[in-house]
Amino acid sequence: MNARPFSLLFNYHLEIQSINIPFSFLAALVGYATGWNFLTSFIVSLVTGGYFLASYFFERRRKHEYYFYYNKGFTRAGLIAYSWLLAGLLAFLIAIVKSIIR
């Protein structure tokens, strides 16, 4: 099996996360200022609002890049679902590390 499709999917995920992580960090700072735990609000934002906001901005700024993935056989829904699942896995790993540290 060719590993190339997985590297393309991971590349898409990294592009989304380059937008998502700063938004999630800002949301975590706002959450911390209102009394929430910083890491908890970061984890929640990583898979909810921050992710969907990053997907929206990616779609607005780099709409033309979708055709590259489309020509490789990926649908938009498949790309978003894969990337969201990886973001959830990242949030799960952060939550595990947080629970080990405490």
C-alpha distance (Angstrom), angle and dihedral (degrees) to the residues before:
residue distance angle dihedral
M1 . . .
N2 3.75 . .
A3 3.82 115.5 .
R4 3.80 92.4 -155.9
P5 3.86 96.8 93.4
F6 3.80 90.8 54.4
S7 3.78 91.8 51.5
L8 3.82 89.5 50.9
L9 3.80 91.2 50.4
F10 3.78 90.9 47.5
N11 3.80 90.0 49.1
Y12 3.81 89.6 54.9
H13 3.79 89.8 48.4
L14 3.80 91.7 51.9
E15 3.80 91.0 50.7
I16 3.81 90.6 52.7
Q17 3.81 92.4 45.2
S18 3.79 92.0 51.1
I19 3.81 85.5 65.6
N20 3.83 97.5 33.2
I21 3.81 99.9 54.0
P22 3.83 96.6 57.8
F23 3.82 90.9 47.1
S24 3.79 91.0 47.3
F25 3.80 90.4 48.6
L26 3.81 90.9 52.8
A27 3.80 90.5 47.3
A28 3.81 89.0 50.3
L29 3.80 90.3 52.3
V30 3.79 90.3 51.1
G31 3.80 89.7 47.1
Y32 3.79 91.0 49.7
A33 3.79 90.7 50.0
T34 3.81 90.1 54.0
G35 3.80 93.5 49.7
W36 3.82 104.9 -91.2
N37 3.76 124.0 127.2
F38 3.82 110.0 -93.1
L39 3.81 97.1 -132.6
T40 3.79 93.5 43.8
S41 3.77 93.0 53.1
F42 3.83 90.0 44.6
I43 3.81 91.3 53.1
V44 3.80 92.9 47.4
S45 3.78 92.2 48.1
L46 3.80 92.2 46.1
V47 3.81 92.8 65.3
T48 3.81 101.6 28.1
G49 3.79 128.2 31.0
G50 3.78 98.0 3.0
Y51 3.78 92.3 51.6
F52 3.80 95.3 47.7
L53 3.79 91.6 44.8
A54 3.81 89.5 50.7
S55 3.81 90.5 49.1
Y56 3.79 90.1 50.9
F57 3.81 93.8 49.8
F58 3.79 91.2 45.0
E59 3.80 89.0 53.0
R60 3.80 92.0 48.6
R61 3.81 97.0 44.5
R62 3.79 102.2 34.5
K63 3.78 105.7 25.8
H64 3.79 90.9 137.1
E65 3.81 91.8 60.7
Y66 3.78 90.8 66.3
Y67 3.83 89.5 73.7
F68 3.79 89.6 62.1
Y69 3.81 89.9 59.0
Y70 3.81 91.5 40.5
N71 3.80 90.8 55.4
K72 3.80 88.4 52.1
G73 3.81 90.1 55.5
F74 3.80 103.3 -99.1
T75 3.77 123.4 130.2
R76 3.78 122.1 -141.1
A77 3.81 91.4 -117.6
G78 3.80 90.7 50.4
L79 3.79 92.4 51.1
I80 3.79 92.4 48.9
A81 3.81 93.4 45.7
Y82 3.81 92.8 48.7
S83 3.78 92.7 47.7
W84 3.81 92.8 45.8
L85 3.80 90.8 51.3
L86 3.80 90.6 51.4
A87 3.81 89.9 48.8
G88 3.80 88.0 51.9
L89 3.79 90.1 50.3
L90 3.80 89.9 50.8
A91 3.81 90.4 49.8
F92 3.80 90.2 48.6
L93 3.81 91.3 51.7
I94 3.81 91.1 49.0
A95 3.80 89.5 50.4
I96 3.82 90.8 50.9
V97 3.81 92.1 50.0
K98 3.81 89.3 46.9
S99 3.80 91.5 53.4
I100 3.82 92.1 47.0
I101 3.80 92.7 50.3
R102 3.81 92.8 51.9
